């Protein structure tokens, strides 16, 4: 019984992040306190960190779970974008080009994955994990301070780097994979070699 309950924790964290995304989307159209949005977004990132970590420790991480995790991450970040659109229109107008580039890069990678592998790309690279933290910093900075120039610039250029690495990995690999730590690991996988994985990040 205890084991069954433990095995439900990663999925509970996963779906709770989807619920958070739904709440943020709804709250985008209300005058709710920004603090609530900050708390929800922090929880979402923490759940993203721990769902995979716990699943790997329990040895129940699967391809389907990792792909679902990526899909829910996408929904969450688009809910944050909706909040920005509805509550920070001046920032949106000032940075429409950069935001458009990031959205386009995300959609392009999704389409590329379905064309080449017939599935959603879900690499969870080490750099992409840190991008989530950088994006969280920017999102909170915007909500609380409304002066987020540096956090956004760093988020944008770091995000471009992350998306380029993911695209290059997708080009390198011959077969669909999940949890590919980075570019150099992808080169080894292409050659059919075993790669070392961090038990907390990509175990």
N, C-alpha and C positions, 0 to 999 in steps of 0.2 A: 504493500500500500504506500509506504513512504517513498519507494523508488518511483512509483507511478506519479505521485504528486510532484517529485523533483523533476521528472521528465516533462511535466506540463509547464514548468516555469519559463523556459525559453520561448515557447509559443505564446504564453500569457504576456510576456514582455513585448513580443513581436506585435501582437494584435493591439496591445495597449497603445503602441505608438501610432497605429492607424486611427484609434479613437481620438488620440491627441490631435492628429491632423484634421479630423472632422470638427473637433471643437474649435481649433484655430480658424478653420474656414468659416464656421458659423459666427465666431466672435469678430471676424473681420468686418461684419456688417453691424456691429453694435459698438457702444461707447464703453466697453469693458475696460477695467484698469490694465494698463500695460504690464504691470507687475505679474498679473495672472498669465499673460502671454509669455513672459520671461520664464516663469516657473514651469509652464507646460513645455516650452522648448528645451529647457535644461533637462527636464525629465526624459524627453524624447531622445536626447543624445545619450544620456546615461543608460536608457533601456537598450539603445543600439549597441553600446559598448558591451553590456553584460549579457544580452541574449545569446550572441555568438560565443562569448567566452564560456558561459555556463553549458551551452550545448556541446562545445568541444570537450569540456571537462567530463561531461556525462557520456561522451561518445555517441551522441544522437544527432550530431550535425549531419545534414544531408544536402544533396544538390538542390532538391526542391525547397528546402528551408532557406538556403543561401539566396536562391533566386527570389523567393518571396520577400526576404529581408531587403533586397535591393529595390524591389517594386514598392514596398512600403516606404522606404527611405525617399524614393522619388515623389510619392504622394505627399509625404511630410514636408519636403522642401518646397513643393509647389503650393502647399497650403500657406507656408511662410511668405512666398511670393505674392499670393493673393492678399494676405494681410498688409504687405507693403503697398500693393496697388491701391487698396481701399483706404489706407490710413496715412500713407506717406507719399502722396502723389507728386509733390515737388521733387523729392529725391528720385522718384521713378522717372520723371521727365528729364532730369539732369543726367541720369545714367542709363537712359533707355538703350543706347547702343551696346554698352557693356553687358547689361542684363540680357539683351537679345542674343548676344554672342554666346553667353553661357547656356541659355535655354536651347539655342540651336545646336550647340555641341552635344548637349545631353540627348536631344531627340535624334541627332545624327548617329550617335553611338548605339542607341536603341535600335534604330532601323538597320544599321550595319550588322548588328548582332543577329537580327532575325534573317537578314539576307544570307549571311555566311554560315551561321550555326543553327538557324531556325529556333533560336531561343534568346532570352534576355541575357546580355552580358552581365556577369556578376563576379568580378574579380576581387573586390574588397582589398585592393592594394594597400600597402602600408601608408603611402602618401595620401590616398583617398580618405583613410581614417582620420588623419590629421586635418584634412580639408574640412571635415565635418566640424571639428573644434574651431577652426578659423572662421567658418561660416556662422557658427553660433556666436562667436565673439562679435562679428559684424552685426548680426541680427539684434543682439542685445544692445550694442552700442547705438544702433539706429533708433531702437524703441525708446531707450532711456535718455539718450543725449541729443539725438537728432543731428549730431555733428560726427559723422562716421567716415570722414574722408580716408584716413589712413587704414582703418580696418577694412573698408571696401576695396581700396586699391590692392592691398595685400591679398584679400580673398579672391579678387578677380584674377590676378596674375598667377597666383598659386593654383587656382581652379583651372586655368588654361593649361598649366603644366600637367596637372593630374589627368585632365581629359585627353591630352595628347599622349600621355603614357598609356592610358587604357586603350586608346585607338591603336597605338603601335603594337601593344600586346595582342590585340585582336587580330591584327594583320599577321603577326609572327606565328601564332598558334594555328595548328592544322585542325584541331578538334576542340569542341567546347570544353571549357574548364571553369571551375569555381575556385575562389580563394587562391589567386595567383599573386604572391607578394609583390612582384615588381618586374621590370623589364629584363634584368639579367636572369631571373628565375624562369621567365618565359622562354628565353633562348635555350636553357637546359631542357625544358619540357618539350620544346620542338624537336630536340635531338633524341628524345626518349629517355632522358636521364632523370634519376630521382633528385628531388630538391629537398633541402632542409626547410622546415617550417617552425615558426614560433608558436608554442602551444597556447599562448594567450591571444595572438592575433590571427594566425593562419594555420593552427595545428590540425 
